[in-house]
């Protein structure tokens, strides 16, 4: 099995005493110390403000995965609305909004592969989105 | 007053070629280049509830404003996990050592971030959870 790690480093001087966080997670299959062995890496250019299924449950064969999504835009006003739910059913009301990923932002989270991960670009002028799924 | 978050993903063997991804985000207010200016600081709680508990209470005032959430499961038993939920929608399971960093929209007061120590038992011991919120709204209250 492969050895894959995800490291986070957060530094903030919002408070009087600086916050510094650094942690490294080894990516394992659910509840084990066995390394994951599958990775998907995709870059897409979206040219409308329609909601799209970015990562479907059918694309992963396990029930535990990790997702990295990056908005590489340098325009801080452009964002992707990131949602999770059953958008494949055609109803936007079926999805729960996680957050907005503005230009330059990234996100990393575990995914239980029960529902699709969907995105809605804020503008229709060719927004690029990058993602990786480890499972 | 900057807050930066860096992710580094590495693997020498999950693919034919090594994987090295590194990205740093400077956390700014929504649609702006102005730095976020508020935080809960880093918090630590011990979770022993198998049902959902509110980790961060959504504030409708935060809708459409920028907020970033960091959560880590500090347990050492690899079988112990936290179930992360937003408005009854399960996002995923944070197993021991796993962390997450996400934007958080707080679309309404139902969009609280909740956690459950789903497979906790009296014999497993508590699950230590550390978390932080970096945000911009002016009147945020957390139940931490």
Boltz contact constraints between the chains, C-beta under 6 A:
constraints:
  - contact:
      token1: [A, 2]
      token2: [B, 11]
      max_distance: 6.0
  - contact:
      token1: [A, 2]
      token2: [B, 13]
      max_distance: 6.0
  - contact:
      token1: [A, 2]
      token2: [B, 14]
      max_distance: 6.0
  - contact:
      token1: [A, 4]
      token2: [B, 11]
      max_distance: 6.0
  - contact:
      token1: [A, 4]
      token2: [B, 14]
      max_distance: 6.0
  - contact:
      token1: [A, 5]
      token2: [B, 10]
      max_distance: 6.0
  - contact:
      token1: [A, 6]
      token2: [B, 9]
      max_distance: 6.0
  - contact:
      token1: [A, 7]
      token2: [B, 8]
      max_distance: 6.0
  - contact:
      token1: [A, 8]
      token2: [B, 7]
      max_distance: 6.0
  - contact:
      token1: [A, 8]
      token2: [B, 99]
      max_distance: 6.0
  - contact:
      token1: [A, 8]
      token2: [B, 101]
      max_distance: 6.0
  - contact:
      token1: [A, 9]
      token2: [B, 6]
      max_distance: 6.0
  - contact:
      token1: [A, 10]
      token2: [B, 5]
      max_distance: 6.0
  - contact:
      token1: [A, 11]
      token2: [B, 4]
      max_distance: 6.0
  - contact:
      token1: [A, 12]
      token2: [B, 3]
      max_distance: 6.0
  - contact:
      token1: [A, 14]
      token2: [B, 1]
      max_distance: 6.0
  - contact:
      token1: [A, 14]
      token2: [B, 39]
      max_distance: 6.0
  - contact:
      token1: [A, 15]
      token2: [B, 41]
      max_distance: 6.0
  - contact:
      token1: [A, 19]
      token2: [B, 42]
      max_distance: 6.0
  - contact:
      token1: [A, 23]
      token2: [B, 72]
      max_distance: 6.0
  - contact:
      token1: [A, 23]
      token2: [B, 99]
      max_distance: 6.0
  - contact:
      token1: [A, 25]
      token2: [B, 97]
      max_distance: 6.0
  - contact:
      token1: [A, 25]
      token2: [B, 98]
      max_distance: 6.0
  - contact:
      token1: [A, 25]
      token2: [B, 99]
      max_distance: 6.0
  - contact:
      token1: [A, 31]
      token2: [B, 79]
      max_distance: 6.0
  - contact:
      token1: [A, 33]
      token2: [B, 78]
      max_distance: 6.0
  - contact:
      token1: [A, 39]
      token2: [B, 14]
      max_distance: 6.0
  - contact:
      token1: [A, 39]
      token2: [B, 15]
      max_distance: 6.0
  - contact:
      token1: [A, 70]
      token2: [B, 23]
      max_distance: 6.0
  - contact:
      token1: [A, 76]
      token2: [B, 33]
      max_distance: 6.0
  - contact:
      token1: [A, 77]
      token2: [B, 31]
      max_distance: 6.0
  - contact:
      token1: [A, 84]
      token2: [B, 89]
      max_distance: 6.0
  - contact:
      token1: [A, 96]
      token2: [B, 86]
      max_distance: 6.0
  - contact:
      token1: [A, 96]
      token2: [B, 87]
      max_distance: 6.0
  - contact:
      token1: [A, 96]
      token2: [B, 89]
      max_distance: 6.0
  - contact:
      token1: [A, 97]
      token2: [B, 105]
      max_distance: 6.0
  - contact:
      token1: [A, 97]
      token2: [B, 107]
      max_distance: 6.0
  - contact:
      token1: [A, 98]
      token2: [B, 102]
      max_distance: 6.0
  - contact:
      token1: [A, 99]
      token2: [B, 102]
      max_distance: 6.0
  - contact:
      token1: [A, 99]
      token2: [B, 103]
      max_distance: 6.0
  - contact:
      token1: [A, 99]
      token2: [B, 104]
      max_distance: 6.0
  - contact:
      token1: [A, 99]
      token2: [B, 105]
      max_distance: 6.0
  - contact:
      token1: [A, 100]
      token2: [B, 103]
      max_distance: 6.0
  - contact:
      token1: [A, 101]
      token2: [B, 103]
      max_distance: 6.0
  - contact:
      token1: [A, 104]
      token2: [B, 25]
      max_distance: 6.0
  - contact:
      token1: [A, 105]
      token2: [B, 25]
      max_distance: 6.0
  - contact:
      token1: [A, 106]
      token2: [B, 7]
      max_distance: 6.0
  - contact:
      token1: [A, 106]
      token2: [B, 23]
      max_distance: 6.0
  - contact:
      token1: [A, 106]
      token2: [B, 25]
      max_distance: 6.0
  - contact:
      token1: [A, 107]
      token2: [B, 102]
      max_distance: 6.0
  - contact:
      token1: [A, 108]
      token2: [B, 7]
      max_distance: 6.0
  - contact:
      token1: [A, 108]
      token2: [B, 101]
      max_distance: 6.0
  - contact:
      token1: [A, 109]
      token2: [B, 92]
      max_distance: 6.0
  - contact:
      token1: [A, 109]
      token2: [B, 100]
      max_distance: 6.0
  - contact:
      token1: [A, 109]
      token2: [B, 102]
      max_distance: 6.0
  - contact:
      token1: [A, 110]
      token2: [B, 92]
      max_distance: 6.0
  - contact:
      token1: [A, 110]
      token2: [B, 93]
      max_distance: 6.0
  - contact:
      token1: [A, 110]
      token2: [B, 94]
      max_distance: 6.0
  - contact:
      token1: [A, 110]
      token2: [B, 98]
      max_distance: 6.0
  - contact:
      token1: [A, 111]
      token2: [B, 92]
      max_distance: 6.0
  - contact:
      token1: [A, 112]
      token2: [B, 90]
      max_distance: 6.0
  - contact:
      token1: [A, 112]
      token2: [B, 92]
      max_distance: 6.0
  - contact:
      token1: [A, 112]
      token2: [B, 93]
      max_distance: 6.0
